[in-house]
Amino acid sequence: MSVVSGSVAPGYEPVREAFLANFETRSEIGAALSVYRHGQEVVRLWGGLADPTTGRAWREDTLQVIFSTTKSVPAACAHLLAQRGQLDLDAPVAEYWPEFAAAGKGHIPVRWLLSHQAGLPVLDRPIPLEQALAWEPMVAALAAQTPVWEPGTAHGYHGLTYGWLVGEVVRRVSGRSLGTYFADEIAKPLGLDFWIGLPATEAHRVARLVEQPVTPPTAAAEAEPEAVRAATQEAVPEAVPEAMPEAMREILAAYTDPTSLVLRSMAVTDPPLDLTDPRTWSAEIPAVNGICTASSLARFYAGLIGEVDGVRILDATTLATATREQASGVDRVLMVPTRPGLGFGLPLPEQPWWSPTAFGFPGHGGSLGYADPAEGIAFGYVMNGLRVTMGPDPRTTGLISAIRSVGS
């Protein structure tokens, strides 16, 4: 039996059981879970191995790369600037970033960057990885790029470019890099162990990522596709299960076609990003290289929806703006239905494990951060066993169901 450490508040024992079940029946390697309710942490759990090659145990302060779960951070930074009257979401991006007006993009408003409607998920010419890690060459390339669809007419997941696009607006407005602005204005006030641009002194705490086999779809998954999770699959399955439903074959074809938008969107650097590389950890790649503990991820979301030890990041009006649907329907890049808000993913009707008032973002392999203002819940789950699923990940759906069963 796997040993799980930490604590749960009275009544939350089912959440601990669900977390333990991930190790006992779902091949969890190492993971941590935190849940806040009405500004108080009611679940803090961790267990397993941070590094299965050495036997290093997962500790309370183990850090984890969270892939696209990071996207909530640049969104929160942009909304904080808007809340303070420094950024107008309806103003043209070029008002803050003049070079962005190239290639007919002068009319694109900031909100289209946040809602994946700008038509800029790819680069015609991928740039060298070292240049991308340096920031400036990447944002220059994006400023020169021609949109691949008419901006504002469709939405399509900006898997990697999102962070540089929104991050550059934050940098132009605030005078600070996205990682620095987040550290100063959000992480420090909330006391978060959460980084975009990890100091070298903290690298020893990062858990080793382990790719796990592709999980075939179940009958339930076929009936209830998890489009929000599909929106974070930076890795592509190498093989197609024979049981793949016919309706998914067109999507699968895109994931094996190097000219498709979905594969091009993950190939904006040459060579591709390697999120096991400490050099990548120390750079600022605000779409995917956030590194944190589960407790800090949950505390971040708790600070978006209410006060945590006297600190609240977004007021109620700003939060309502951030979580209002901006588009819906089939995503041009992912080819599945999604509902983007302004930087946060919103649940689909066919996802019964979610409250309809929830918002958040998952990451490749399974990590998830979300909040539900109606239920007062903020959730952070991080793990090192990366699992690409063709439907709902039972690790997170089990945890969410257990949390919601507790009630308020």
MOWOUR-V710575 format. One line per field, one symbol per residue. phi: phi as a letter, one per 40 degrees, with the letter a starting at -180 (. if undefined). A space follows every 10 residues. Layout:
BEGIN
phi: ???
END
This chain:
BEGIN
phi: .ccbbhabcd gcdccccccc ccccbbfcca aabbbbbfgb cbbabaagbc accbgcccbd bccacbfcdd dccdcccccc ccccgcbbcc ccdccbbdcc cdfgbccccd ccccbgbcgb cbbcbdbddd ccccgdcccc ccccccdcac dgcabaccdb cdcccccccd ccccgbcdcc cccccbccdc gccabbhccd cbcccccccb cbdcccccdc cccbcccccd cbccbbdcbb cccdcdcccc ccdccbbccc ccccccbcbb ccdbcccdcc cccbbccabc bacccccccd ccccbacbfg bbcbcccccc ccbcdbaahc ccccgbcabc cchbcbccdc bcccccccai acbdghcaba bbdccgcbbb bbabccbcbc adcccccccc ccccccgc
END
